[in-house]
Amino acid sequence: MSKKTGGSCLCGKVRYEFEGPVAVFQYCHCSRCRKTSGAAFSPNIIVSPENFRWLAGEQQVGRFEHPDAKHFATGFCKNCGSNLPWRSQSGRGVIIPAGTLDEDPGVRPVQNIYYGSGAPWREAVDDLPRHDELPPRKS
């Protein structure tokens, strides 16, 4: 039996899980993913629809399909606004925003996509100072 991995929105009204093989775990740098995530890129896991299920709050899940996009959509909690998984327009995959996971999925990102259209202010985070919490105040 494969590992089940769960996730939820910020308010906890929506919960989901997936199991089985992950098609891909990748960072997307496209402008649409940046706008929905509010970050320089969006870490997304893609699974087969058969391997995904809502555990609670499915009626709280909203969906937006961009009119100019062939594949892109987004899911969100109608109560707290958190990004949530969404089924691709083709119906062949469920895109899971990895930031909504409640536990380690046991896989790691393998690639960056749309890197060339990334935010002009984006910097490689590996070269920046790392703080476990807020950095100390400068006097």
C-alpha angles and dihedrals in degrees: 000000000000126000119272115221122196136203141174146183124264096264093044096233091117122054132171142169139201135192139180128048121349111227091208142335110208145154113243117204098182118129093246094055090045091053095047094045097038088223140099090264140357121239105218133183117200121205136169114269089239089062096052132076140168114238099186141356101023088149087061092060116105125193134207123192114193108231093224097046124096097194108010127100133140137221125211142171110258089212105047102012096236118156111256137184118286135191115243116249089248089055092229098109145028114221112212119195099226092214088071094060117115094201143023110285091207093238131088133215113277103187150009118237129198086013091151091063094050124135112287090229094052116124129187103264095210090075096051126091114269124223125184088210134000113327117254115270116260112235 
